[in-house]
Each structure stands twice: as structure tokens, then as C-alpha cells.
């Protein structure tokens, strides 16, 4: 019962770890391109299939609460 979230940033090391979390059954969210200052790491995570749903920053808390209540 885990939730991984990746937000604005550069590189892909966090993306690889998020992908591993997803492989092990965690739910995963990523910040969307429009609300990121730097979309590097969220893009890498999305492109490798680590992100189940992309969410704008102003909707992230709502998405987290929704998943917490659902699972």
C-alpha cells in the first residue's frame, strides 16, 4: 500500500525508482508538463511507464486524497 509521486526536476534517477515502485504494485502520480518548472524527471518517469496518471500541481492534493480513500 504505497503511493509514489514525482514532481518537477531534472534527471531520471527518481523516475527509475518510481518505475520500480509501480512494478511492485504502488500507485503512482506525476506532475504534468504545464505545471512543472522543469519537466525532465516527470517526463522521464512518464515515458518509461512509471506514472499511472499525470496531474497538475494545483490538483495533486486532490489526486492523493482520492487514491487514499479508494485504496
PDB file of N, CA, C, O and CB in Angstrom:
ATOM      1  N   UNK A   1       0.840  -1.181   0.000  1.00  0.00           N
ATOM      2  CA  UNK A   1       0.000   0.000   0.000  1.00  0.00           C
ATOM      3  C   UNK A   1       0.882   1.240   0.000  1.00  0.00           C
ATOM      4  O   UNK A   1       1.086   1.878   1.033  1.00  0.00           O
ATOM      5  CB  UNK A   1      -0.954   0.000   1.213  1.00  0.00           C
ATOM      6  N   UNK A   2       1.393   1.563  -1.163  1.00  0.00           N
ATOM      7  CA  UNK A   2       2.284   2.721  -1.276  1.00  0.00           C
ATOM      8  C   UNK A   2       1.833   3.615  -2.423  1.00  0.00           C
ATOM      9  O   UNK A   2       1.175   3.170  -3.363  1.00  0.00           O
ATOM     10  CB  UNK A   2       3.748   2.271  -1.487  1.00  0.00           C
ATOM     11  N   UNK A   3       2.205   4.879  -2.319  1.00  0.00           N
ATOM     12  CA  UNK A   3       1.935   5.853  -3.365  1.00  0.00           C
ATOM     13  C   UNK A   3       3.235   6.581  -3.664  1.00  0.00           C
ATOM     14  O   UNK A   3       3.856   7.143  -2.762  1.00  0.00           O
ATOM     15  CB  UNK A   3       0.805   6.853  -2.946  1.00  0.00           C
ATOM     16  N   UNK A   4       3.650   6.574  -4.926  1.00  0.00           N
ATOM     17  CA  UNK A   4       4.831   7.303  -5.347  1.00  0.00           C
ATOM     18  C   UNK A   4       4.420   8.506  -6.174  1.00  0.00           C
ATOM     19  O   UNK A   4       3.530   8.417  -7.019  1.00  0.00           O
ATOM     20  CB  UNK A   4       5.780   6.396  -6.142  1.00  0.00           C
ATOM     21  N   UNK A   5       5.076   9.635  -5.923  1.00  0.00           N
ATOM     22  CA  UNK A   5       4.765  10.871  -6.635  1.00  0.00           C
ATOM     23  C   UNK A   5       6.068  11.475  -7.121  1.00  0.00           C
ATOM     24  O   UNK A   5       7.029  11.592  -6.361  1.00  0.00           O
ATOM     25  CB  UNK A   5       3.985  11.874  -5.729  1.00  0.00           C
ATOM     26  N   UNK A   6       6.099  11.856  -8.382  1.00  0.00           N
ATOM     27  CA  UNK A   6       7.284  12.510  -8.924  1.00  0.00           C
ATOM     28  C   UNK A   6       6.885  13.889  -9.415  1.00  0.00           C
ATOM     29  O   UNK A   6       5.902  14.062 -10.136  1.00  0.00           O
ATOM     30  CB  UNK A   6       7.926  11.670 -10.071  1.00  0.00           C
ATOM     31  N   UNK A   7       7.688  14.872  -8.996  1.00  0.00           N
ATOM     32  CA  UNK A   7       7.357  16.256  -9.315  1.00  0.00           C
ATOM     33  C   UNK A   7       8.539  16.918 -10.011  1.00  0.00           C
ATOM     34  O   UNK A   7       9.570  16.285 -10.236  1.00  0.00           O
ATOM     35  CB  UNK A   7       6.968  17.038  -8.039  1.00  0.00           C
ATOM     36  N   UNK A   8       8.387  18.176 -10.345  1.00  0.00           N
ATOM     37  CA  UNK A   8       9.350  18.926 -11.130  1.00  0.00           C
ATOM     38  C   UNK A   8      10.805  18.622 -10.753  1.00  0.00           C
ATOM     39  O   UNK A   8      11.140  18.507  -9.574  1.00  0.00           O
ATOM     40  CB  UNK A   8       9.086  20.392 -10.973  1.00  0.00           C
ATOM     41  N   UNK A   9      11.645  18.497 -11.751  1.00  0.00           N
ATOM     42  CA  UNK A   9      13.058  18.231 -11.505  1.00  0.00           C
ATOM     43  C   UNK A   9      13.763  17.719 -12.748  1.00  0.00           C
ATOM     44  O   UNK A   9      13.135  17.454 -13.773  1.00  0.00           O
ATOM     45  CB  UNK A   9      13.214  17.232 -10.381  1.00  0.00           C
ATOM     46  N   UNK A  10      15.088  17.583 -12.641  1.00  0.00           N
ATOM     47  CA  UNK A  10      15.898  17.127 -13.766  1.00  0.00           C
ATOM     48  C   UNK A  10      16.435  15.726 -13.500  1.00  0.00           C
ATOM     49  O   UNK A  10      16.448  15.256 -12.363  1.00  0.00           O
ATOM     50  CB  UNK A  10      17.057  18.102 -14.030  1.00  0.00           C
ATOM     51  N   UNK A  11      16.872  15.077 -14.556  1.00  0.00           N
ATOM     52  CA  UNK A  11      17.465  13.754 -14.437  1.00  0.00           C
ATOM     53  C   UNK A  11      16.430  12.661 -14.577  1.00  0.00           C
ATOM     54  O   UNK A  11      15.282  12.905 -14.950  1.00  0.00           O
ATOM     55  CB  UNK A  11      18.178  13.617 -13.118  1.00  0.00           C
ATOM     56  N   UNK A  12      16.865  11.438 -14.266  1.00  0.00           N
ATOM     57  CA  UNK A  12      15.928  10.319 -14.358  1.00  0.00           C
ATOM     58  C   UNK A  12      16.110   9.290 -13.246  1.00  0.00           C
ATOM     59  O   UNK A  12      15.463   8.243 -13.266  1.00  0.00           O
ATOM     60  CB  UNK A  12      16.078   9.642 -15.691  1.00  0.00           C
ATOM     61  N   UNK A  13      16.981   9.572 -12.277  1.00  0.00           N
ATOM     62  CA  UNK A  13      17.188   8.618 -11.201  1.00  0.00           C
ATOM     63  C   UNK A  13      15.916   8.380 -10.394  1.00  0.00           C
ATOM     64  O   UNK A  13      15.607   7.239 -10.052  1.00  0.00           O
ATOM     65  CB  UNK A  13      18.293   9.099 -10.291  1.00  0.00           C
ATOM     66  N   UNK A  14      15.185   9.429 -10.089  1.00  0.00           N
ATOM     67  CA  UNK A  14      13.914   9.282  -9.378  1.00  0.00           C
ATOM     68  C   UNK A  14      12.867   8.563 -10.206  1.00  0.00           C
ATOM     69  O   UNK A  14      12.021   7.846  -9.672  1.00  0.00           O
ATOM     70  CB  UNK A  14      13.389  10.634  -8.969  1.00  0.00           C
ATOM     71  N   UNK A  15      12.931   8.761 -11.514  1.00  0.00           N
ATOM     72  CA  UNK A  15      11.994   8.101 -12.420  1.00  0.00           C
ATOM     73  C   UNK A  15      12.190   6.588 -12.381  1.00  0.00           C
ATOM     74  O   UNK A  15      11.219   5.830 -12.382  1.00  0.00           O
ATOM     75  CB  UNK A  15      12.170   8.627 -13.859  1.00  0.00           C
ATOM     76  N   UNK A  16      13.436   6.157 -12.346  1.00  0.00           N
ATOM     77  CA  UNK A  16      13.729   4.717 -12.284  1.00  0.00           C
ATOM     78  C   UNK A  16      13.199   4.113 -10.989  1.00  0.00           C
ATOM     79  O   UNK A  16      12.660   3.006 -10.990  1.00  0.00           O
ATOM     80  CB  UNK A  16      15.248   4.465 -12.402  1.00  0.00           C
ATOM     81  N   UNK A  17      13.351   4.835  -9.891  1.00  0.00           N
ATOM     82  CA  UNK A  17      12.845   4.332  -8.611  1.00  0.00           C
ATOM     83  C   UNK A  17      11.321   4.301  -8.585  1.00  0.00           C
ATOM     84  O   UNK A  17      10.727   3.387  -8.012  1.00  0.00           O
ATOM     85  CB  UNK A  17      13.365   5.193  -7.461  1.00  0.00           C
ATOM     86  N   UNK A  18      10.686   5.296  -9.204  1.00  0.00           N
ATOM     87  CA  UNK A  18       9.230   5.303  -9.286  1.00  0.00           C
ATOM     88  C   UNK A  18       8.744   4.121 -10.115  1.00  0.00           C
ATOM     89  O   UNK A  18       7.737   3.493  -9.788  1.00  0.00           O
ATOM     90  CB  UNK A  18       8.724   6.626  -9.889  1.00  0.00           C
ATOM     91  N   UNK A  19       9.471   3.823 -11.194  1.00  0.00           N
ATOM     92  CA  UNK A  19       9.118   2.664 -12.022  1.00  0.00           C
ATOM     93  C   UNK A  19       9.199   1.370 -11.211  1.00  0.00           C
ATOM     94  O   UNK A  19       8.356   0.486 -11.361  1.00  0.00           O
ATOM     95  CB  UNK A  19      10.045   2.577 -13.251  1.00  0.00           C
ATOM     96  N   UNK A  20      10.197   1.265 -10.369  1.00  0.00           N
ATOM     97  CA  UNK A  20      10.324   0.081  -9.510  1.00  0.00           C
ATOM     98  C   UNK A  20       9.164   0.007  -8.522  1.00  0.00           C
ATOM     99  O   UNK A  20       8.633  -1.074  -8.269  1.00  0.00           O
ATOM    100  CB  UNK A  20      11.668   0.104  -8.750  1.00  0.00           C
ATOM    101  N   UNK A  21       8.770   1.143  -7.968  1.00  0.00           N
ATOM    102  CA  UNK A  21       7.607   1.154  -7.072  1.00  0.00           C
ATOM    103  C   UNK A  21       6.364   0.659  -7.795  1.00  0.00           C
ATOM    104  O   UNK A  21       5.599  -0.140  -7.254  1.00  0.00           O
ATOM    105  CB  UNK A  21       7.365   2.566  -6.515  1.00  0.00           C
ATOM    106  N   UNK A  22       6.166   1.132  -9.010  1.00  0.00           N
ATOM    107  CA  UNK A  22       4.986   0.716  -9.772  1.00  0.00           C
ATOM    108  C   UNK A  22       5.030  -0.775 -10.074  1.00  0.00           C
ATOM    109  O   UNK A  22       4.013  -1.462  -9.982  1.00  0.00           O
ATOM    110  CB  UNK A  22       4.881   1.512 -11.078  1.00  0.00           C
ATOM    111  N   UNK A  23       6.217  -1.279 -10.435  1.00  0.00           N
ATOM    112  CA  UNK A  23       6.356  -2.725 -10.705  1.00  0.00           C
ATOM    113  C   UNK A  23       5.969  -3.551  -9.484  1.00  0.00           C
ATOM    114  O   UNK A  23       5.484  -4.675  -9.611  1.00  0.00           O
ATOM    115  CB  UNK A  23       7.803  -3.062 -11.125  1.00  0.00           C
ATOM    116  N   UNK A  24       6.185  -2.990  -8.319  1.00  0.00           N
ATOM    117  CA  UNK A  24       5.878  -3.722  -7.094  1.00  0.00           C
ATOM    118  C   UNK A  24       4.470  -3.447  -6.574  1.00  0.00           C
ATOM    119  O   UNK A  24       4.116  -3.876  -5.476  1.00  0.00           O
ATOM    120  CB  UNK A  24       6.882  -3.375  -6.029  1.00  0.00           C
ATOM    121  N   UNK A  25       3.665  -2.731  -7.364  1.00  0.00           N
ATOM    122  CA  UNK A  25       2.256  -2.575  -7.029  1.00  0.00           C
ATOM    123  C   UNK A  25       1.827  -1.235  -6.465  1.00  0.00           C
ATOM    124  O   UNK A  25       0.650  -1.053  -6.154  1.00  0.00           O
ATOM    125  CB  UNK A  25       1.899  -3.591  -6.082  1.00  0.00           C
ATOM    126  N   UNK A  26       2.743  -0.296  -6.327  1.00  0.00           N
ATOM    127  CA  UNK A  26       2.370   1.025  -5.803  1.00  0.00           C
ATOM    128  C   UNK A  26       1.569   1.802  -6.835  1.00  0.00           C
ATOM    129  O   UNK A  26       1.722   1.588  -8.038  1.00  0.00           O
ATOM    130  CB  UNK A  26       3.623   1.823  -5.396  1.00  0.00           C
ATOM    131  N   UNK A  27       0.729   2.690  -6.373  1.00  0.00           N
ATOM    132  CA  UNK A  27       0.058   3.652  -7.249  1.00  0.00           C
ATOM    133  C   UNK A  27       1.058   4.773  -7.498  1.00  0.00           C
ATOM    134  O   UNK A  27       1.863   5.088  -6.621  1.00  0.00           O
ATOM    135  CB  UNK A  27      -1.296   4.200  -6.615  1.00  0.00           C
ATOM    136  N   UNK A  28       1.018   5.379  -8.683  1.00  0.00           N
ATOM    137  CA  UNK A  28       1.994   6.427  -8.987  1.00  0.00           C
ATOM    138  C   UNK A  28       1.352   7.618  -9.685  1.00  0.00           C
ATOM    139  O   UNK A  28       0.483   7.471 -10.545  1.00  0.00           O
ATOM    140  CB  UNK A  28       3.112   5.867  -9.852  1.00  0.00           C
ATOM    141  N   UNK A  29       1.805   8.795  -9.289  1.00  0.00           N
ATOM    142  CA  UNK A  29       1.359  10.045  -9.892  1.00  0.00           C
ATOM    143  C   UNK A  29       2.579  10.828 -10.346  1.00  0.00           C
ATOM    144  O   UNK A  29       3.659  10.713  -9.766  1.00  0.00           O
ATOM    145  CB  UNK A  29       0.501  10.880  -8.896  1.00  0.00           C
ATOM    146  N   UNK A  30       2.394  11.619 -11.384  1.00  0.00           N
ATOM    147  CA  UNK A  30       3.453  12.502 -11.843  1.00  0.00           C
ATOM    148  C   UNK A  30       2.897  13.882 -12.119  1.00  0.00           C
ATOM    149  O   UNK A  30       1.768  14.024 -12.589  1.00  0.00           O
ATOM    150  CB  UNK A  30       4.127  11.939 -13.091  1.00  0.00           C
ATOM    151  N   UNK A  31       3.686  14.893 -11.829  1.00  0.00           N
ATOM    152  CA  UNK A  31       3.270  16.263 -12.125  1.00  0.00           C
ATOM    153  C   UNK A  31       3.241  16.456 -13.638  1.00  0.00           C
ATOM    154  O   UNK A  31       4.135  15.979 -14.339  1.00  0.00           O
ATOM    155  CB  UNK A  31       4.223  17.299 -11.450  1.00  0.00           C
ATOM    156  N   UNK A  32       2.237  17.141 -14.143  1.00  0.00           N
ATOM    157  CA  UNK A  32       2.113  17.337 -15.591  1.00  0.00           C
ATOM    158  C   UNK A  32       3.065  18.426 -16.093  1.00  0.00           C
ATOM    159  O   UNK A  32       3.578  19.228 -15.312  1.00  0.00           O
ATOM    160  CB  UNK A  32       0.665  17.699 -15.954  1.00  0.00           C
ATOM    161  N   UNK A  33       3.288  18.438 -17.397  1.00  0.00           N
ATOM    162  CA  UNK A  33       4.253  19.351 -18.024  1.00  0.00           C
ATOM    163  C   UNK A  33       3.890  20.812 -17.817  1.00  0.00           C
ATOM    164  O   UNK A  33       4.769  21.635 -17.561  1.00  0.00           O
ATOM    165  CB  UNK A  33       4.354  19.064 -19.507  1.00  0.00           C
ATOM    166  N   UNK A  34       2.623  21.146 -17.923  1.00  0.00           N
ATOM    167  CA  UNK A  34       2.214  22.550 -17.844  1.00  0.00           C
ATOM    168  C   UNK A  34       2.472  23.186 -16.485  1.00  0.00           C
ATOM    169  O   UNK A  34       2.677  24.397 -16.400  1.00  0.00           O
ATOM    170  CB  UNK A  34       0.758  22.669 -18.173  1.00  0.00           C
ATOM    171  N   UNK A  35       2.464  22.391 -15.425  1.00  0.00           N
ATOM    172  CA  UNK A  35       2.643  22.972 -14.091  1.00  0.00           C
ATOM    173  C   UNK A  35       4.066  22.796 -13.539  1.00  0.00           C
ATOM    174  O   UNK A  35       4.359  23.251 -12.433  1.00  0.00           O
ATOM    175  CB  UNK A  35       1.650  22.349 -13.131  1.00  0.00           C
ATOM    176  N   UNK A  36       4.940  22.147 -14.295  1.00  0.00           N
ATOM    177  CA  UNK A  36       6.324  21.949 -13.864  1.00  0.00           C
ATOM    178  C   UNK A  36       7.205  23.132 -14.246  1.00  0.00           C
ATOM    179  O   UNK A  36       7.027  23.734 -15.305  1.00  0.00           O
ATOM    180  CB  UNK A  36       6.887  20.668 -14.469  1.00  0.00           C
ATOM    181  N   UNK A  37       8.135  23.452 -13.394  1.00  0.00           N
ATOM    182  CA  UNK A  37       9.184  24.403 -13.754  1.00  0.00           C
ATOM    183  C   UNK A  37      10.184  23.687 -14.657  1.00  0.00           C
ATOM    184  O   UNK A  37      10.615  24.229 -15.674  1.00  0.00           O
ATOM    185  CB  UNK A  37       9.890  24.988 -12.478  1.00  0.00           C
ATOM    186  N   UNK A  38      10.549  22.460 -14.273  1.00  0.00           N
ATOM    187  CA  UNK A  38      11.425  21.608 -15.080  1.00  0.00           C
ATOM    188  C   UNK A  38      10.725  20.259 -15.226  1.00  0.00           C
ATOM    189  O   UNK A  38      10.526  19.551 -14.239  1.00  0.00           O
ATOM    190  CB  UNK A  38      12.863  21.450 -14.424  1.00  0.00           C
ATOM    191  N   UNK A  39      10.356  19.905 -16.449  1.00  0.00           N
ATOM    192  CA  UNK A  39       9.593  18.678 -16.696  1.00  0.00           C
ATOM    193  C   UNK A  39      10.493  17.467 -16.964  1.00  0.00           C
ATOM    194  O   UNK A  39       9.997  16.435 -17.417  1.00  0.00           O
ATOM    195  CB  UNK A  39       8.656  18.884 -17.874  1.00  0.00           C
ATOM    196  N   UNK A  40      11.783  17.561 -16.701  1.00  0.00           N
ATOM    197  CA  UNK A  40      12.717  16.486 -17.018  1.00  0.00           C
ATOM    198  C   UNK A  40      12.416  15.164 -16.336  1.00  0.00           C
ATOM    199  O   UNK A  40      12.201  14.157 -17.010  1.00  0.00           O
ATOM    200  CB  UNK A  40      14.083  16.906 -16.659  1.00  0.00           C
ATOM    201  N   UNK A  41      12.396  15.151 -15.021  1.00  0.00           N
ATOM    202  CA  UNK A  41      12.185  13.896 -14.307  1.00  0.00           C
ATOM    203  C   UNK A  41      10.753  13.377 -14.456  1.00  0.00           C
ATOM    204  O   UNK A  41      10.572  12.181 -14.686  1.00  0.00           O
ATOM    205  CB  UNK A  41      12.514  14.078 -12.839  1.00  0.00           C
ATOM    206  N   UNK A  42       9.730  14.229 -14.335  1.00  0.00           N
ATOM    207  CA  UNK A  42       8.382  13.709 -14.575  1.00  0.00           C
ATOM    208  C   UNK A  42       8.210  13.164 -16.003  1.00  0.00           C
ATOM    209  O   UNK A  42       7.500  12.180 -16.208  1.00  0.00           O
ATOM    210  CB  UNK A  42       7.352  14.807 -14.316  1.00  0.00           C
ATOM    211  N   UNK A  43       8.856  13.800 -16.985  1.00  0.00           N
ATOM    212  CA  UNK A  43       8.783  13.303 -18.364  1.00  0.00           C
ATOM    213  C   UNK A  43       9.446  11.934 -18.476  1.00  0.00           C
ATOM    214  O   UNK A  43       8.886  11.017 -19.076  1.00  0.00           O
ATOM    215  CB  UNK A  43       9.450  14.298 -19.338  1.00  0.00           C
ATOM    216  N   UNK A  44      10.631  11.798 -17.901  1.00  0.00           N
ATOM    217  CA  UNK A  44      11.341  10.517 -17.948  1.00  0.00           C
ATOM    218  C   UNK A  44      10.487   9.418 -17.309  1.00  0.00           C
ATOM    219  O   UNK A  44      10.397   8.308 -17.833  1.00  0.00           O
ATOM    220  CB  UNK A  44      12.711  10.625 -17.228  1.00  0.00           C
ATOM    221  N   UNK A  45       9.869   9.739 -16.180  1.00  0.00           N
ATOM    222  CA  UNK A  45       9.026   8.746 -15.498  1.00  0.00           C
ATOM    223  C   UNK A  45       7.820   8.370 -16.352  1.00  0.00           C
ATOM    224  O   UNK A  45       7.468   7.195 -16.455  1.00  0.00           O
ATOM    225  CB  UNK A  45       8.556   9.284 -14.134  1.00  0.00           C
ATOM    226  N   UNK A  46       7.194   9.358 -16.956  1.00  0.00           N
ATOM    227  CA  UNK A  46       6.029   9.096 -17.801  1.00  0.00           C
ATOM    228  C   UNK A  46       6.420   8.256 -19.012  1.00  0.00           C
ATOM    229  O   UNK A  46       5.726   7.301 -19.361  1.00  0.00           O
ATOM    230  CB  UNK A  46       5.384  10.415 -18.254  1.00  0.00           C
ATOM    231  N   UNK A  47       7.526   8.614 -19.649  1.00  0.00           N
ATOM    232  CA  UNK A  47       7.955   7.901 -20.856  1.00  0.00           C
ATOM    233  C   UNK A  47       8.353   6.463 -20.573  1.00  0.00           C
ATOM    234  O   UNK A  47       8.215   5.613 -21.452  1.00  0.00           O
ATOM    235  CB  UNK A  47       9.112   8.624 -21.500  1.00  0.00           C
ATOM    236  N   UNK A  48       8.845   6.161 -19.372  1.00  0.00           N
ATOM    237  CA  UNK A  48       9.209   4.775 -19.063  1.00  0.00           C
ATOM    238  C   UNK A  48       8.047   3.987 -18.461  1.00  0.00           C
ATOM    239  O   UNK A  48       8.214   2.838 -18.054  1.00  0.00           O
ATOM    240  CB  UNK A  48      10.387   4.751 -18.108  1.00  0.00           C
ATOM    241  N   UNK A  49       6.876   4.609 -18.407  1.00  0.00           N
ATOM    242  CA  UNK A  49       5.690   3.902 -17.924  1.00  0.00           C
ATOM    243  C   UNK A  49       5.555   3.866 -16.413  1.00  0.00           C
ATOM    244  O   UNK A  49       4.766   3.086 -15.880  1.00  0.00           O
ATOM    245  CB  UNK A  49       5.702   2.515 -18.435  1.00  0.00           C
ATOM    246  N   UNK A  50       6.317   4.702 -15.717  1.00  0.00           N
ATOM    247  CA  UNK A  50       6.274   4.692 -14.254  1.00  0.00           C
ATOM    248  C   UNK A  50       5.095   5.470 -13.685  1.00  0.00           C
ATOM    249  O   UNK A  50       4.701   5.250 -12.539  1.00  0.00           O
ATOM    250  CB  UNK A  50       7.552   5.258 -13.705  1.00  0.00           C
ATOM    251  N   UNK A  51       4.531   6.373 -14.474  1.00  0.00           N
ATOM    252  CA  UNK A  51       3.452   7.241 -13.999  1.00  0.00           C
ATOM    253  C   UNK A  51       2.101   6.719 -14.498  1.00  0.00           C
ATOM    254  O   UNK A  51       1.882   6.592 -15.702  1.00  0.00           O
ATOM    255  CB  UNK A  51       3.678   8.704 -14.471  1.00  0.00           C
ATOM    256  N   UNK A  52       1.223   6.425 -13.580  1.00  0.00           N
ATOM    257  CA  UNK A  52      -0.116   5.983 -13.956  1.00  0.00           C
ATOM    258  C   UNK A  52      -1.000   7.149 -14.378  1.00  0.00           C
ATOM    259  O   UNK A  52      -1.853   7.011 -15.255  1.00  0.00           O
ATOM    260  CB  UNK A  52      -0.763   5.237 -12.803  1.00  0.00           C
ATOM    261  N   UNK A  53      -0.785   8.310 -13.738  1.00  0.00           N
ATOM    262  CA  UNK A  53      -1.633   9.464 -14.025  1.00  0.00           C
ATOM    263  C   UNK A  53      -0.815  10.735 -13.853  1.00  0.00           C
ATOM    264  O   UNK A  53      -0.126  10.909 -12.848  1.00  0.00           O
ATOM    265  CB  UNK A  53      -2.885   9.485 -13.104  1.00  0.00           C
ATOM    266  N   UNK A  54      -0.897  11.627 -14.846  1.00  0.00           N
ATOM    267  CA  UNK A  54      -0.262  12.933 -14.736  1.00  0.00           C
ATOM    268  C   UNK A  54      -1.283  13.927 -14.189  1.00  0.00           C
ATOM    269  O   UNK A  54      -2.444  13.943 -14.597  1.00  0.00           O
ATOM    270  CB  UNK A  54       0.299  13.405 -16.114  1.00  0.00           C
ATOM    271  N   UNK A  55      -0.817  14.756 -13.257  1.00  0.00           N
ATOM    272  CA  UNK A  55      -1.726  15.645 -12.543  1.00  0.00           C
ATOM    273  C   UNK A  55      -1.091  17.041 -12.447  1.00  0.00           C
ATOM    274  O   UNK A  55       0.104  17.153 -12.174  1.00  0.00           O
ATOM    275  CB  UNK A  55      -2.054  15.080 -11.122  1.00  0.00           C
ATOM    276  N   UNK A  56      -1.875  18.103 -12.668  1.00  0.00           N
ATOM    277  CA  UNK A  56      -1.327  19.448 -12.441  1.00  0.00           C
ATOM    278  C   UNK A  56      -1.081  19.675 -10.951  1.00  0.00           C
ATOM    279  O   UNK A  56      -1.758  19.095 -10.102  1.00  0.00           O
ATOM    280  CB  UNK A  56      -2.288  20.533 -12.998  1.00  0.00           C
ATOM    281  N   UNK A  57      -0.122  20.509 -10.655  1.00  0.00           N
ATOM    282  CA  UNK A  57       0.256  20.766  -9.267  1.00  0.00           C
ATOM    283  C   UNK A  57      -0.939  21.183  -8.412  1.00  0.00           C
ATOM    284  O   UNK A  57      -1.069  20.740  -7.271  1.00  0.00           O
ATOM    285  CB  UNK A  57       1.326  21.841  -9.212  1.00  0.00           C
ATOM    286  N   UNK A  58      -1.812  22.030  -8.956  1.00  0.00           N
ATOM    287  CA  UNK A  58      -2.945  22.510  -8.156  1.00  0.00           C
ATOM    288  C   UNK A  58      -4.012  21.439  -7.919  1.00  0.00           C
ATOM    289  O   UNK A  58      -4.971  21.679  -7.185  1.00  0.00           O
ATOM    290  CB  UNK A  58      -3.576  23.703  -8.834  1.00  0.00           C
ATOM    291  N   UNK A  59      -3.859  20.270  -8.526  1.00  0.00           N
ATOM    292  CA  UNK A  59      -4.802  19.159  -8.317  1.00  0.00           C
ATOM    293  C   UNK A  59      -4.142  17.965  -7.623  1.00  0.00           C
ATOM    294  O   UNK A  59      -4.787  16.939  -7.408  1.00  0.00           O
ATOM    295  CB  UNK A  59      -5.391  18.712  -9.656  1.00  0.00           C
ATOM    296  N   UNK A  60      -2.857  18.096  -7.272  1.00  0.00           N
ATOM    297  CA  UNK A  60      -2.113  16.962  -6.715  1.00  0.00           C
ATOM    298  C   UNK A  60      -2.692  16.493  -5.377  1.00  0.00           C
ATOM    299  O   UNK A  60      -2.870  15.292  -5.174  1.00  0.00           O
ATOM    300  CB  UNK A  60      -0.645  17.339  -6.537  1.00  0.00           C
ATOM    301  N   UNK A  61      -2.985  17.412  -4.473  1.00  0.00           N
ATOM    302  CA  UNK A  61      -3.534  17.018  -3.172  1.00  0.00           C
ATOM    303  C   UNK A  61      -4.857  16.281  -3.343  1.00  0.00           C
ATOM    304  O   UNK A  61      -5.123  15.300  -2.649  1.00  0.00           O
ATOM    305  CB  UNK A  61      -3.729  18.252  -2.272  1.00  0.00           C
ATOM    306  N   UNK A  62      -5.673  16.752  -4.259  1.00  0.00           N
ATOM    307  CA  UNK A  62      -6.961  16.099  -4.538  1.00  0.00           C
ATOM    308  C   UNK A  62      -6.744  14.680  -5.062  1.00  0.00           C
ATOM    309  O   UNK A  62      -7.442  13.751  -4.655  1.00  0.00           O
ATOM    310  CB  UNK A  62      -7.778  16.924  -5.560  1.00  0.00           C
ATOM    311  N   UNK A  63      -5.773  14.514  -5.968  1.00  0.00           N
ATOM    312  CA  UNK A  63      -5.482  13.186  -6.528  1.00  0.00           C
ATOM    313  C   UNK A  63      -4.964  12.239  -5.449  1.00  0.00           C
ATOM    314  O   UNK A  63      -5.315  11.059  -5.431  1.00  0.00           O
ATOM    315  CB  UNK A  63      -4.453  13.296  -7.671  1.00  0.00           C
ATOM    316  N   UNK A  64      -4.132  12.757  -4.553  1.00  0.00           N
ATOM    317  CA  UNK A  64      -3.609  11.939  -3.455  1.00  0.00           C
ATOM    318  C   UNK A  64      -4.742  11.508  -2.535  1.00  0.00           C
ATOM    319  O   UNK A  64      -4.837  10.336  -2.171  1.00  0.00           O
ATOM    320  CB  UNK A  64      -2.537  12.713  -2.657  1.00  0.00           C
ATOM    321  N   UNK A  65      -5.584  12.433  -2.166  1.00  0.00           N
ATOM    322  CA  UNK A  65      -6.727  12.097  -1.301  1.00  0.00           C
ATOM    323  C   UNK A  65      -7.658  11.082  -1.953  1.00  0.00           C
ATOM    324  O   UNK A  65      -8.145  10.160  -1.298  1.00  0.00           O
ATOM    325  CB  UNK A  65      -7.511  13.359  -0.950  1.00  0.00           C
ATOM    326  N   UNK A  66      -7.897  11.257  -3.224  1.00  0.00           N
ATOM    327  CA  UNK A  66      -8.754  10.311  -3.959  1.00  0.00           C
ATOM    328  C   UNK A  66      -8.192   8.895  -3.899  1.00  0.00           C
ATOM    329  O   UNK A  66      -8.927   7.941  -3.645  1.00  0.00           O
ATOM    330  CB  UNK A  66      -8.904  10.748  -5.425  1.00  0.00           C
ATOM    331  N   UNK A  67      -6.888   8.763  -4.132  1.00  0.00           N
ATOM    332  CA  UNK A  67      -6.266   7.433  -4.076  1.00  0.00           C
ATOM    333  C   UNK A  67      -6.267   6.885  -2.659  1.00  0.00           C
ATOM    334  O   UNK A  67      -6.486   5.691  -2.458  1.00  0.00           O
ATOM    335  CB  UNK A  67      -4.833   7.487  -4.611  1.00  0.00           C
ATOM    336  N   UNK A  68      -6.026   7.740  -1.677  1.00  0.00           N
ATOM    337  CA  UNK A  68      -6.011   7.282  -0.283  1.00  0.00           C
ATOM    338  C   UNK A  68      -7.369   6.756   0.156  1.00  0.00           C
ATOM    339  O   UNK A  68      -7.451   5.776   0.896  1.00  0.00           O
ATOM    340  CB  UNK A  68      -5.577   8.413   0.638  1.00  0.00           C
ATOM    341  N   UNK A  69      -8.417   7.397  -0.293  1.00  0.00           N
ATOM    342  CA  UNK A  69      -9.757   6.967   0.072  1.00  0.00           C
ATOM    343  C   UNK A  69     -10.204   5.729  -0.707  1.00  0.00           C
ATOM    344  O   UNK A  69     -11.019   4.942  -0.226  1.00  0.00           O
ATOM    345  CB  UNK A  69     -10.736   8.095  -0.154  1.00  0.00           C
ATOM    346  N   UNK A  70      -9.660   5.570  -1.911  1.00  0.00           N
ATOM    347  CA  UNK A  70     -10.045   4.461  -2.774  1.00  0.00           C
ATOM    348  C   UNK A  70      -9.371   3.157  -2.392  1.00  0.00           C
ATOM    349  O   UNK A  70      -9.963   2.085  -2.521  1.00  0.00           O
ATOM    350  CB  UNK A  70      -9.727   4.790  -4.200  1.00  0.00           C
ATOM    351  N   UNK A  71      -8.134   3.244  -1.923  1.00  0.00           N
ATOM    352  CA  UNK A  71      -7.366   2.036  -1.630  1.00  0.00           C
ATOM    353  C   UNK A  71      -7.068   1.997  -0.184  1.00  0.00           C
ATOM    354  O   UNK A  71      -6.426   1.060   0.290  1.00  0.00           O
ATOM    355  CB  UNK A  71      -6.078   1.967  -2.437  1.00  0.00           C
TER     356      UNK A  71
END
